[in-house]
C-alpha cells in the first residue's frame, strides 16, 4: 500500500536531495535558455556548473540530512 507522507521529513533524504538537484538543474537550464544561451551542448555544460554551485550553497541542509542517514545506517 502507498503511505502518505506528512512532511518532507518522512521522505528518504536521498530522494529529497536528488529531486532538489534535478530541480536546480531544470531551473538553470530554463533561465540560461531565456537569457539567450541556445546551443544545446554549451547550455547543458553551463547549467551543470551553475546548478552545482547553487546546490553547494542552497542544499546544505539536505546534504547534511543525507550524510547523517548514511552514518546512522553504517552503525
DSSP file (Angstrom, degrees, kcal/mol; ACC not computed):
  #  RESIDUE AA STRUCTURE BP1 BP2  ACC     N-H-->O    O-->H-N    N-H-->O    O-->H-N    TCO  KAPPA ALPHA  PHI   PSI    X-CA   Y-CA   Z-CA
    1    1 A X              0   0    0      0, 0.0     2,-0.4     0, 0.0     0, 0.0   0.000 360.0 360.0 360.0 148.4    0.0    0.0    0.0
    2    2 A X        -     0   0    0      1,-0.0     2,-0.4     0, 0.0     0, 0.0  -0.667 360.0-150.6 -80.2 134.7    1.0    3.6   -0.6
    3    3 A X        -     0   0    0     -2,-0.4     2,-0.4     0, 0.0    -1,-0.0  -0.828  13.7-123.2-104.9 148.5    1.6    5.6    2.5
    4    4 A X        -     0   0    0     -2,-0.4     2,-0.4     2,-0.0     0, 0.0  -0.757  19.9-134.3 -92.5 135.1    1.0    9.3    2.6
    5    5 A X        -     0   0    0     -2,-0.4     3,-0.1     1,-0.1     6,-0.0  -0.711   8.1-160.0 -87.7 135.7    3.9   11.4    3.7
    6    6 A X  S    S-     0   0    0     -2,-0.4     2,-0.3     1,-0.2    -1,-0.1   0.783  73.1 -11.6 -85.0 -28.8    3.0   14.1    6.2
    7    7 A X  S >  S-     0   0    0      1,-0.0     3,-1.5     0, 0.0     4,-0.3  -0.945  77.3 -90.3-157.5 175.2    6.1   16.2    5.5
    8    8 A X  G >  S+     0   0    0     -2,-0.3     3,-0.9     1,-0.3     8,-0.1   0.680 116.4  73.3 -68.5 -15.7    9.4   16.1    3.7
    9    9 A X  G 3  S+     0   0    0      1,-0.2    -1,-0.3     4,-0.0     4,-0.1   0.745  92.2  56.4 -67.8 -21.9   11.0   14.8    6.9
   10   10 A X  G <  S+     0   0    0     -3,-1.5     2,-0.3     2,-0.1    -1,-0.2   0.613  92.3  86.5 -83.4 -13.1    9.2   11.4    6.3
   11   11 A X  S <  S-     0   0    0     -3,-0.9     5,-0.0    -4,-0.3     2,-0.0  -0.651  94.6 -97.1 -90.8 144.3   10.9   11.1    2.8
   12   12 A X    >>  -     0   0    0     -2,-0.3     4,-1.7     1,-0.1     3,-0.9  -0.351  30.9-127.9 -59.1 134.3   14.3    9.4    2.5
   13   13 A X  H 3> S+     0   0    0      1,-0.3     4,-2.7     2,-0.2     5,-0.2   0.783 106.2  60.9 -58.4 -29.2   17.0   12.2    2.3
   14   14 A X  H 3> S+     0   0    0      2,-0.2     4,-2.3     1,-0.2    -1,-0.3   0.887 105.6  47.4 -65.6 -37.4   18.5   10.7   -0.8
   15   15 A X  H <> S+     0   0    0     -3,-0.9     4,-2.5     2,-0.2     5,-0.2   0.923 113.6  47.2 -68.9 -44.2   15.2   11.2   -2.7
   16   16 A X  H  X S+     0   0    0     -4,-1.7     4,-2.2     2,-0.2    -2,-0.2   0.926 114.8  46.1 -62.8 -45.4   14.8   14.8   -1.4
   17   17 A X  H  X S+     0   0    0     -4,-2.7     4,-2.4     2,-0.2    -2,-0.2   0.921 114.6  46.8 -65.8 -44.4   18.4   15.7   -2.3
   18   18 A X  H  X S+     0   0    0     -4,-2.3     4,-2.5    -5,-0.2     5,-0.2   0.916 113.3  48.3 -64.7 -43.4   18.3   14.1   -5.8
   19   19 A X  H  X S+     0   0    0     -4,-2.5     4,-2.3     1,-0.2    -1,-0.2   0.884 111.8  50.6 -64.2 -38.0   15.0   15.7   -6.6
   20   20 A X  H  X S+     0   0    0     -4,-2.2     4,-2.4    -5,-0.2    -2,-0.2   0.907 110.3  49.1 -66.4 -41.4   16.3   19.1   -5.4
   21   21 A X  H  X S+     0   0    0     -4,-2.4     4,-2.1     2,-0.2    -2,-0.2   0.918 112.6  47.8 -63.3 -43.7   19.5   18.7   -7.5
   22   22 A X  H  X S+     0   0    0     -4,-2.5     4,-2.5     2,-0.2    -2,-0.2   0.884 111.0  52.0 -65.3 -37.5   17.4   17.8  -10.6
   23   23 A X  H  X S+     0   0    0     -4,-2.3     4,-2.5     2,-0.2    -2,-0.2   0.914 109.1  49.1 -64.0 -42.7   15.1   20.8   -9.9
   24   24 A X  H  X S+     0   0    0     -4,-2.4     4,-2.4     2,-0.2    -2,-0.2   0.886 110.8  51.2 -63.8 -37.9   18.0   23.2   -9.7
   25   25 A X  H  X S+     0   0    0     -4,-2.1     4,-2.5     2,-0.2    -2,-0.2   0.928 110.7  48.3 -64.0 -44.4   19.4   21.8  -13.0
   26   26 A X  H  X S+     0   0    0     -4,-2.5     4,-2.4     2,-0.2    -2,-0.2   0.909 112.6  48.0 -62.6 -42.8   16.0   22.3  -14.7
   27   27 A X  H  X S+     0   0    0     -4,-2.5     4,-2.7     2,-0.2     5,-0.2   0.906 111.3  51.3 -64.4 -41.0   15.7   25.8  -13.4
   28   28 A X  H  X S+     0   0    0     -4,-2.4     4,-2.6     2,-0.2     5,-0.3   0.919 110.1  48.8 -62.4 -43.8   19.3   26.6  -14.5
   29   29 A X  H  X S+     0   0    0     -4,-2.5     4,-2.3     1,-0.2    -2,-0.2   0.934 113.2  47.8 -60.9 -46.0   18.5   25.3  -18.0
   30   30 A X  H  X S+     0   0    0     -4,-2.4     4,-2.2     2,-0.2    -2,-0.2   0.917 113.9  45.2 -62.5 -45.0   15.4   27.3  -18.2
   31   31 A X  H  X S+     0   0    0     -4,-2.7     4,-1.7     2,-0.2    -1,-0.2   0.922 114.2  48.2 -67.1 -44.1   17.0   30.6  -17.0
   32   32 A X  H  <>S+     0   0    0     -4,-2.6     5,-2.4    -5,-0.2     4,-0.3   0.879 111.1  51.4 -65.3 -36.4   20.0   30.2  -19.2
   33   33 A X  H ><5S+     0   0    0     -4,-2.3     3,-1.4    -5,-0.3    -1,-0.2   0.922 110.0  49.0 -64.4 -43.4   17.8   29.4  -22.2
   34   34 A X  H 3<5S+     0   0    0     -4,-2.2    -1,-0.2     1,-0.3    -2,-0.2   0.793 105.2  59.2 -66.9 -26.5   15.8   32.6  -21.5
   35   35 A X  T 3<5S-     0   0    0     -4,-1.7    -1,-0.3    -5,-0.2    -2,-0.2   0.504 128.7 -95.8 -80.3  -3.2   19.0   34.6  -21.3
   36   36 A X  T < 5S+     0   0    0     -3,-1.4     2,-1.1    -4,-0.3    -3,-0.2   0.504  78.7 137.7 108.0   4.2   19.8   33.5  -24.8
   37   37 A X      < +     0   0    0     -5,-2.4    -1,-0.2     1,-0.2    -2,-0.1  -0.725  18.0 156.3 -84.9 100.8   22.1   30.5  -24.4
   38   38 A X        +     0   0    0     -2,-1.1     2,-0.5    -3,-0.1    -1,-0.2   0.585  32.4 104.2-107.9 -13.2   20.6   28.3  -27.2
   39   39 A X     >  -     0   0    0      1,-0.2     4,-2.9     2,-0.0     5,-0.2  -0.615  65.9-144.1 -72.3 118.4   23.5   25.9  -28.2
   40   40 A X  H  > S+     0   0    0     -2,-0.5     4,-2.3     1,-0.2     5,-0.2   0.876  92.9  45.0 -57.4 -46.0   22.4   22.6  -26.5
   41   41 A X  H  > S+     0   0    0      2,-0.2     4,-2.3     1,-0.2    -1,-0.2   0.940 117.4  43.9 -65.7 -46.6   25.9   21.3  -25.5
   42   42 A X  H  > S+     0   0    0      1,-0.2     4,-2.6     2,-0.2     5,-0.3   0.897 112.1  55.1 -63.7 -40.1   27.0   24.7  -24.1
   43   43 A X  H  X S+     0   0    0     -4,-2.9     4,-2.4     1,-0.2    -2,-0.2   0.923 110.3  45.1 -58.6 -46.2   23.7   25.1  -22.4
   44   44 A X  H  X S+     0   0    0     -4,-2.3     4,-2.5    -5,-0.2    -1,-0.2   0.909 113.2  49.5 -66.7 -41.8   24.0   21.8  -20.6
   45   45 A X  H  X S+     0   0    0     -4,-2.3     4,-2.0     2,-0.2    -2,-0.2   0.945 115.4  42.6 -63.1 -48.0   27.6   22.3  -19.6
   46   46 A X  H  X S+     0   0    0     -4,-2.6     4,-2.9     1,-0.2     5,-0.2   0.890 113.3  53.2 -66.4 -38.6   26.9   25.8  -18.2
   47   47 A X  H  X S+     0   0    0     -4,-2.4     4,-2.9    -5,-0.3     5,-0.2   0.897 108.0  50.8 -64.3 -40.1   23.7   24.6  -16.5
   48   48 A X  H  X S+     0   0    0     -4,-2.5     4,-2.0     2,-0.2    -1,-0.2   0.920 112.9  46.3 -62.0 -42.7   25.5   21.8  -14.8
   49   49 A X  H  X S+     0   0    0     -4,-2.0     4,-2.1     2,-0.2    -2,-0.2   0.939 115.1  45.5 -64.8 -46.7   28.1   24.2  -13.5
   50   50 A X  H  X S+     0   0    0     -4,-2.9     4,-2.6     1,-0.2    -2,-0.2   0.925 115.0  46.9 -63.8 -45.2   25.6   26.8  -12.3
   51   51 A X  H  X S+     0   0    0     -4,-2.9     4,-2.6    -5,-0.2    -1,-0.2   0.848 109.7  55.1 -68.8 -31.7   23.4   24.2  -10.6
   52   52 A X  H  X S+     0   0    0     -4,-2.0     4,-1.7    -5,-0.2    -1,-0.2   0.926 111.7  42.6 -64.5 -44.6   26.4   22.6   -9.0
   53   53 A X  H  X S+     0   0    0     -4,-2.1     4,-1.6     2,-0.2    -2,-0.2   0.913 115.4  50.3 -66.8 -42.5   27.4   25.9   -7.4
   54   54 A X  H  X S+     0   0    0     -4,-2.6     4,-3.5     1,-0.2     5,-0.3   0.899 109.9  50.0 -63.5 -40.2   23.8   26.7   -6.5
   55   55 A X  H  X S+     0   0    0     -4,-2.6     4,-2.0     1,-0.2    -1,-0.2   0.860 106.1  56.3 -68.6 -33.2   23.3   23.2   -4.9
   56   56 A X  H  < S+     0   0    0     -4,-1.7    -1,-0.2    -5,-0.2    -2,-0.2   0.890 118.8  33.2 -62.3 -37.6   26.5   23.7   -2.8
   57   57 A X  H  < S+     0   0    0     -4,-1.6     3,-0.5    -5,-0.1    -2,-0.2   0.902 127.8  35.1 -84.1 -44.4   25.1   26.9   -1.4
   58   58 A X  H  < S+     0   0    0     -4,-3.5     3,-0.3     1,-0.2    -3,-0.2   0.729 114.2  50.8 -89.1 -23.4   21.4   26.1   -1.2
   59   59 A X     X  +     0   0    0     -4,-2.0     4,-2.3    -5,-0.3    -1,-0.2   0.014  65.9 116.0-109.4  29.7   21.2   22.4   -0.4
   60   60 A X  H  > S+     0   0    0     -3,-0.5     4,-2.4     1,-0.2    -1,-0.2   0.879  77.8  53.2 -65.6 -36.2   23.5   22.2    2.6
   61   61 A X  H  > S+     0   0    0     -3,-0.3     4,-2.0     2,-0.2    -1,-0.2   0.926 111.8  44.7 -64.3 -44.5   20.6   21.1    4.9
   62   62 A X  H  > S+     0   0    0      2,-0.2     4,-2.1     1,-0.2    -2,-0.2   0.883 113.0  51.4 -66.7 -38.5   19.6   18.3    2.6
   63   63 A X  H  X S+     0   0    0     -4,-2.3     4,-2.4     2,-0.2    -2,-0.2   0.899 110.2  49.1 -65.6 -40.7   23.2   17.2    2.2
   64   64 A X  H  X S+     0   0    0     -4,-2.4     4,-2.2     2,-0.2    -2,-0.2   0.889 110.4  50.8 -65.5 -39.4   23.7   17.1    5.9
   65   65 A X  H  X S+     0   0    0     -4,-2.0     4,-2.0     2,-0.2    -2,-0.2   0.892 110.8  49.5 -64.7 -39.5   20.5   15.1    6.4
   66   66 A X  H  X S+     0   0    0     -4,-2.1     4,-2.2   -53,-0.2    -2,-0.2   0.926 111.7  46.8 -66.4 -44.8   21.7   12.6    3.8
   67   67 A X  H  X S+     0   0    0     -4,-2.4     4,-2.4     1,-0.2    -2,-0.2   0.862 111.0  52.8 -67.4 -33.6   25.1   12.2    5.3
   68   68 A X  H  X S+     0   0    0     -4,-2.2     4,-2.3     2,-0.2    -1,-0.2   0.899 109.5  49.1 -66.4 -39.3   23.5   11.7    8.8
   69   69 A X  H  X S+     0   0    0     -4,-2.0     4,-2.1     2,-0.2    -2,-0.2   0.899 111.8  48.7 -65.5 -40.2   21.3    9.0    7.4
   70   70 A X  H  X S+     0   0    0     -4,-2.2     4,-1.5     2,-0.2    -2,-0.2   0.927 112.6  47.8 -64.9 -44.7   24.2    7.2    5.8
   71   71 A X  H  X S+     0   0    0     -4,-2.4     4,-0.9     1,-0.2    -2,-0.2   0.894 111.2  51.3 -63.3 -39.3   26.3    7.5    9.0
   72   72 A X  H >< S+     0   0    0     -4,-2.3     3,-0.5     1,-0.2    -1,-0.2   0.895 109.6  49.8 -65.0 -39.5   23.3    6.1   11.0
   73   73 A X  H 3< S+     0   0    0     -4,-2.1    -1,-0.2     1,-0.2    -2,-0.2   0.771 105.2  57.8 -71.3 -25.2   22.9    3.2    8.7
   74   74 A X  H 3<        0   0    0     -4,-1.5    -1,-0.2     1,-0.2    -2,-0.2   0.725 360.0 360.0 -76.8 -20.9   26.6    2.3    8.9
   75   75 A X    <<        0   0    0     -4,-0.9    -1,-0.2    -3,-0.5    -2,-0.2   0.480 360.0 360.0 -75.6 360.0   26.4    1.9   12.7
